[in-house]
Amino acid sequence: MSFKSFIAKRYLFSKKEAGFITVISMISIVGITIGVAALIVVLSVFNGFNGLVTSILIGFDPHLRVELTEHTSPENVERLSQMLHSDQTVSGAGAFVSGKAMIVSKSQSKVVFVRGLEASSVDKVVGVKRNIVLGELNFQDSTAQDMVVGMTLADRLGIVTGDSVLAISPAGSRRALLGFGTPIVRLFRVAGIYESNNKEYDALYGYVSLQSAQKLFQTGENISGYEVRFTHIDDAETMKSKIEEKFPSMFRVLTWYDLHKDLYSVMKIERWLAYIILCLIVGVATFNLLGSLTMSVIEKTRDIGILKAMGATNRDVISIFQFEGLLIGLIGTIAGSVLGLIVCFLQMQYHLFALDPTVYIIPAIPIEVHWSDFLSVAIAALGLSYAATVYPARRAAALLPAEAIRWE
């Protein structure tokens, strides 16, 4: 142990009596502890909500969606299909047809997105079948005109399983308006109702078989694109890069993150704002640390003069008070991390902050601990603690030995 760290520890711990400066140092430690604990808990809550949202979206959406563009040729579609079905990281891939249509029931009508799914891959790619709450999804019979709708949409249209609805496609609307034809109208039976916990999907999406969608939108044998699910979700970005490199400008490739980029961007901004605002708590504690060290310099003027008279350099004096400040910051950071971890554990195990299950889809505020958060919080706390030591340490180093011990 160097003499600088030894003296710094003596100044912090070896007090014969709890003086005013010692009390302020303890307040600084408590303030840093509370700030660090609050940061860890809040960041873990954000992680929990982010994980919850991702699990809901990924449980229903594909990991990757590849949409055709005006530059796409049939040969490119065939090459893409072979590429997806031969890749070892792909657990399921299926073609889809998508478009807007008006759904008309006996009492209501609403414009929704109608998506046609390939029967052979619907179980592997999207989560519609897993989220069926009434009826069933069975697109194996290509002649059956079955439709699956969301719970919210079924409520608004006043329909249940077994009811019939009309789907009016815009494909024939132009010819109908010019008097040369009739709109494309298809009769569908409501075979099932799903609930995805996503209001947008539950209210605006209906699913039919691929062949039914092709007839409804008059696309012939053409498709709108492919939906893909991987063994590991991280492979989506890799596949996106491969497709864009092999088929430049031929397809529009969207990962699970791209499909909900606005939502994730807002969540990211909220997380950073919470991190910055809660760092102010640590900042307030470091102001106390600044005051404590400044008064400690004044109190230890005689000691500083003696040390410098004995040969201690300005760098040595600076190191003593910087080490003392960092020691306070380190104690507060460790205590705050432990406290934050305990709160997170209690919330995960015992649901200290419960939610009303009749209103929310979860019983309590979700918590997800990331060790990287501990690192980022520790860096912020120690960085602010170090910044608080700069002025007092430099002030101590500026003292002249003769002036410091003149009246001793």
C-alpha positions in Angstrom: 0.0 0.0 0.0 1.4 3.4 -1.0 1.6 6.2 1.6 -0.9 8.2 -0.5 -3.6 5.6 -0.2 -2.8 5.0 3.4 -3.2 8.7 4.3 -6.4 8.9 2.3 -7.9 6.0 4.2 -6.8 7.5 7.5 -8.5 10.7 6.6 -11.7 8.9 5.7 -12.0 6.2 8.4 -9.6 7.0 11.3 -11.7 9.7 12.9 -11.6 9.8 16.7 -15.0 11.6 16.6 -17.6 12.1 14.0 -17.0 15.7 13.0 -19.0 17.8 10.6 -16.9 16.8 7.6 -17.3 13.1 8.4 -21.1 13.5 8.5 -21.0 15.2 5.0 -18.9 12.3 3.7 -21.4 9.8 5.0 -24.2 11.8 3.4 -22.3 11.7 0.1 -21.9 7.9 0.4 -25.7 7.5 1.1 -26.6 9.8 -1.8 -24.4 7.8 -4.2 -25.8 4.6 -2.9 -29.4 5.7 -3.4 -28.6 7.1 -6.9 -26.9 4.0 -8.1 -29.6 1.7 -6.7 -32.3 3.8 -8.4 -30.5 3.7 -11.7 -30.1 -0.1 -11.6 -33.7 -0.6 -10.7 -35.1 1.7 -13.3 -32.8 0.4 -16.0 -33.9 -3.2 -15.1 -37.5 -2.1 -15.3 -36.9 -0.7 -18.8 -35.2 -4.0 -19.7 -38.2 -5.9 -18.4 -40.7 -3.9 -20.5 -38.4 -4.1 -23.5 -38.2 -7.8 -23.2 -41.9 -8.1 -22.7 -42.7 -6.1 -25.8 -40.2 -8.0 -27.8 -41.6 -11.4 -26.7 -45.1 -10.3 -27.6 -44.1 -9.0 -31.0 -41.7 -11.8 -31.9 -44.2 -14.4 -30.7 -46.5 -13.1 -33.4 -44.4 -11.6 -36.1 -41.7 -13.3 -38.2 -38.1 -12.6 -37.6 -37.6 -11.4 -41.1 -39.9 -10.1 -43.8 -38.8 -9.9 -47.5 -41.1 -7.9 -49.7 -41.1 -7.8 -53.5 -40.5 -4.5 -55.3 -41.1 -3.3 -58.8 -37.6 -4.4 -59.7 -38.1 -8.0 -58.7 -38.2 -10.6 -61.4 -39.7 -14.1 -61.2 -36.1 -15.5 -61.4 -35.1 -13.5 -58.4 -38.1 -14.8 -56.4 -37.2 -18.4 -57.3 -33.5 -17.8 -56.3 -34.6 -16.2 -53.0 -36.9 -19.1 -52.2 -34.1 -21.6 -52.8 -31.7 -19.5 -50.6 -34.2 -19.3 -47.7 -35.2 -23.0 -47.7 -31.6 -24.2 -48.0 -30.2 -22.1 -45.2 -29.4 -24.0 -42.0 -30.3 -21.1 -39.7 -33.9 -20.8 -41.1 -36.4 -22.8 -39.1 -39.4 -21.8 -41.3 -40.1 -19.7 -44.4 -43.3 -19.1 -46.2 -44.8 -16.9 -49.0 -47.5 -14.4 -48.2 -49.9 -12.1 -50.0 -51.0 -8.9 -48.3 -53.4 -6.1 -49.1 -56.2 -4.0 -47.8 -59.9 -5.0 -48.1 -63.2 -4.0 -46.6 -64.7 -6.6 -44.3 -68.5 -6.4 -44.1 -70.5 -8.2 -41.5 -74.3 -8.1 -40.9 -74.1 -4.9 -38.9 -70.7 -3.3 -39.4 -67.9 -2.8 -42.0 -64.2 -2.0 -41.6 -61.2 -1.6 -43.8 -58.4 -4.0 -42.6 -55.2 -5.7 -43.8 -55.9 -9.2 -45.2 -52.9 -11.4 -45.2 -52.7 -14.7 -47.0 -50.4 -17.3 -45.5 -48.9 -20.4 -47.0 -50.5 -23.4 -45.3 -47.4 -25.6 -45.1 -45.4 -23.0 -43.1 -48.0 -21.0 -41.1 -47.1 -22.9 -37.9 -43.4 -22.3 -38.2 -43.3 -18.6 -39.3 -46.0 -16.6 -37.6 -47.8 -17.0 -34.2 -51.4 -16.7 -35.3 -52.2 -20.4 -34.6 -50.6 -20.2 -31.2 -52.8 -17.3 -30.2 -56.1 -18.7 -31.3 -58.6 -18.3 -28.5 -61.8 -19.3 -30.3 -62.2 -21.8 -33.2 -59.3 -23.0 -35.2 -56.9 -22.2 -38.0 -56.7 -24.7 -40.8 -55.5 -23.5 -44.2 -54.7 -27.0 -45.5 -57.9 -27.2 -47.5 -57.3 -24.7 -50.4 -61.0 -24.7 -51.3 -62.2 -23.6 -47.9 -62.8 -19.8 -47.6 -61.8 -19.5 -44.0 -60.7 -16.3 -42.2 -59.1 -15.8 -38.8 -59.6 -12.3 -37.2 -58.4 -10.6 -34.1 -60.5 -10.3 -31.0 -60.9 -6.5 -31.2 -61.9 -6.7 -34.9 -64.4 -9.4 -34.1 -65.9 -7.3 -31.4 -66.2 -4.2 -33.6 -67.8 -6.2 -36.4 -70.1 -8.1 -34.0 -69.0 -11.5 -35.3 -68.1 -14.9 -33.7 -66.8 -18.1 -35.1 -69.0 -19.7 -37.7 -70.4 -16.3 -38.9 -69.9 -15.3 -42.5 -68.4 -12.0 -43.7 -67.8 -10.4 -47.1 -64.3 -9.2 -48.2 -64.4 -6.5 -50.8 -61.1 -6.1 -52.6 -59.9 -2.8 -54.2 -58.5 -4.9 -57.1 -61.7 -4.5 -59.1 -62.8 -1.2 -57.8 -61.3 0.9 -60.7 -63.1 -1.2 -63.4 -66.3 -1.1 -61.3 -66.2 2.7 -61.1 -65.7 3.0 -64.9 -68.6 0.7 -65.4 -66.6 -2.1 -67.0 -66.8 -4.7 -64.2 -67.8 -5.4 -60.7 -65.8 -5.2 -57.5 -64.0 -8.4 -56.3 -66.2 -9.8 -53.5 -65.5 -13.0 -51.6 -67.5 -14.7 -48.9 -65.4 -16.0 -45.9 -66.4 -18.0 -42.9 -64.9 -16.9 -39.6 -63.0 -20.0 -38.6 -61.2 -18.6 -35.6 -60.5 -15.6 -33.4 -57.0 -14.8 -32.1 -55.7 -12.5 -29.4 -52.1 -11.4 -29.7 -52.0 -8.8 -26.9 -51.1 -6.3 -29.7 -54.0 -3.8 -30.2 -52.9 -3.0 -33.7 -52.9 -6.6 -34.9 -56.1 -7.5 -33.0 -58.0 -4.6 -34.6 -56.6 -4.4 -38.1 -55.5 -7.8 -39.4 -57.4 -10.8 -40.8 -55.7 -14.0 -42.1 -56.7 -16.3 -44.9 -55.0 -19.0 -46.9 -52.5 -18.0 -49.6 -54.8 -19.1 -52.5 -57.8 -17.2 -51.1 -55.7 -14.0 -50.8 -54.5 -14.4 -54.4 -58.0 -14.7 -55.6 -59.2 -11.8 -53.5 -56.5 -9.4 -54.7 -56.3 -10.9 -58.3 -52.6 -11.5 -58.1 -52.6 -14.8 -60.0 -49.7 -16.9 -58.9 -47.7 -13.9 -57.7 -46.9 -13.3 -54.1 -46.1 -10.2 -52.0 -43.0 -11.7 -50.4 -41.6 -14.2 -47.8 -41.8 -14.3 -44.1 -38.9 -16.1 -42.3 -38.3 -17.4 -38.8 -34.8 -18.4 -37.6 -33.5 -20.8 -35.0 -31.8 -17.8 -33.3 -33.3 -14.3 -33.6 -29.8 -12.8 -34.1 -29.5 -14.5 -37.4 -32.1 -12.1 -38.9 -29.6 -9.3 -39.3 -27.1 -11.6 -40.9 -29.7 -12.9 -43.4 -30.8 -9.3 -44.2 -27.2 -8.4 -45.1 -26.9 -11.6 -47.3 -30.1 -10.8 -49.2 -29.2 -7.1 -49.7 -25.8 -8.1 -51.0 -27.0 -10.8 -53.3 -30.1 -9.0 -54.6 -29.3 -5.3 -54.5 -32.5 -3.2 -54.8 -34.5 -6.3 -55.7 -36.3 -6.8 -52.3 -37.3 -4.7 -49.3 -35.9 -6.6 -46.3 -37.2 -5.9 -42.8 -36.0 -7.5 -39.6 -38.2 -7.8 -36.5 -36.6 -4.6 -35.3 -37.3 -2.7 -38.5 -41.0 -3.8 -38.4 -41.4 -1.9 -35.1 -38.5 0.6 -35.4 -40.6 3.6 -34.2 -41.6 1.8 -31.0 -38.1 0.6 -30.2 -36.7 4.1 -30.9 -39.1 5.7 -28.4 -38.3 3.1 -25.8 -34.6 3.7 -26.4 -35.0 7.5 -26.0 -37.0 7.0 -22.8 -34.3 4.7 -21.4 -31.5 7.2 -22.1 -33.6 10.1 -20.6 -34.2 8.1 -17.5 -30.5 7.2 -17.2 -29.5 10.9 -17.6 -32.1 12.2 -15.2 -31.3 9.7 -12.5 -27.6 10.4 -12.9 -28.5 13.8 -11.5 -29.2 12.1 -8.1 -25.6 10.9 -8.1 -24.6 14.3 -9.3 -26.2 15.9 -6.2 -24.4 13.5 -4.0 -21.1 14.4 -5.6 -21.7 18.0 -4.8 -21.8 17.0 -1.2 -18.5 15.1 -1.8 -17.1 18.3 -3.3 -18.0 20.3 -0.2 -16.7 17.5 2.1 -13.3 17.3 0.4 -13.0 21.1 0.2 -13.6 21.5 3.9 -11.2 18.5 4.5 -8.5 20.4 2.7 -9.1 23.4 4.9 -9.0 21.2 8.0 -5.9 19.4 6.9 -3.9 22.5 5.9 -1.3 21.8 8.6 -0.9 18.2 7.5 -0.6 19.2 3.9 2.2 21.7 4.8 4.1 19.0 6.8 3.8 16.5 4.0 5.1 18.9 1.4 7.9 20.0 3.8 8.8 16.3 4.1 9.1 16.0 0.3 5.7 15.2 -0.9 5.1 16.6 -4.4 2.0 18.4 -5.7 1.1 15.2 -7.6 1.2 13.2 -4.3 -1.1 15.6 -2.5 -3.6 15.6 -5.4 -3.5 11.8 -5.4 -4.3 11.7 -1.7 -7.5 13.7 -2.0 -8.5 12.1 -5.3 -8.1 8.7 -3.8 -10.3 9.7 -0.8 -13.0 11.0 -3.1 -12.9 7.9 -5.3 -13.0 5.7 -2.2 -16.3 7.4 -1.2 -17.6 6.9 -4.7 -16.5 3.2 -4.8 -18.2 2.5 -1.4 -21.4 4.2 -2.6 -21.4 2.4 -5.9 -20.9 -1.0 -4.4 -23.5 -0.5 -1.8 -26.0 0.9 -4.4 -25.4 -2.0 -6.7 -26.0 -4.5 -3.9 -29.2 -2.6 -2.8 -30.4 -2.4 -6.4 -29.8 -6.0 -7.0 -31.7 -6.9 -3.8 -34.7 -4.8 -4.9 -34.7 -6.4 -8.4 -34.6 -9.9 -6.8 -37.4 -9.2 -4.4 -39.5 -7.8 -7.3 -38.9 -10.8 -9.5 -39.6 -13.3 -6.7 -42.3 -11.6 -4.6 -43.9 -9.0 -6.9 -43.5 -6.0 -4.5 -45.0 -3.7 -7.1 -48.0 -5.7 -8.4 -50.3 -4.7 -11.4 -54.0 -5.3 -11.8 -54.3 -8.5 -13.9 -57.7 -7.5 -15.1 -56.2 -4.4 -16.8 -52.6 -5.5 -17.7 -51.4 -8.6 -19.3 -48.7 -9.1 -16.6 -49.2 -9.5 -12.8 -46.3 -7.2 -11.8 -43.8 -4.7 -13.1 -41.3 -6.8 -15.1 -37.6 -6.8 -14.2 -34.7 -8.0 -16.3 -31.2 -7.6 -14.9 -28.4 -6.9 -17.4 -24.9 -6.9 -16.0 -23.9 -4.3 -18.6 -26.2 -1.9 -16.7 -24.1 -2.4 -13.6 -21.0 -1.5 -15.5 -22.5 1.7 -17.1 -23.9 2.9 -13.8 -20.6 2.2 -12.0 -18.7 4.2 -14.7 -21.1 7.1 -14.3 -20.9 7.1 -10.5 -17.1 6.8 -10.3 -16.7 9.4 -13.1 -18.8 12.0 -11.3 -17.0 11.2 -8.0 -13.7 11.7 -9.7 -14.9 15.0 -11.2 -15.8 16.2 -7.7 -12.2 15.6 -6.5 -10.5 17.8 -9.1 -11.0 21.2 -7.5 -10.3 20.2 -3.8 -7.2 18.2 -4.8 -5.8 21.0 -6.9 -6.5 23.5 -4.1 -4.6 21.3 -1.6 -1.7 21.0 -4.0 -1.5 24.8 -4.4 -0.9 25.3 -0.6 2.6 26.6 0.2 4.4 24.7 3.0 5.6 27.8 4.7 2.1 29.4 4.7 0.5 26.1 5.9 2.6 25.7 9.0 3.4 29.3 9.8 1.3 29.5 12.9 2.0 25.9 14.1 
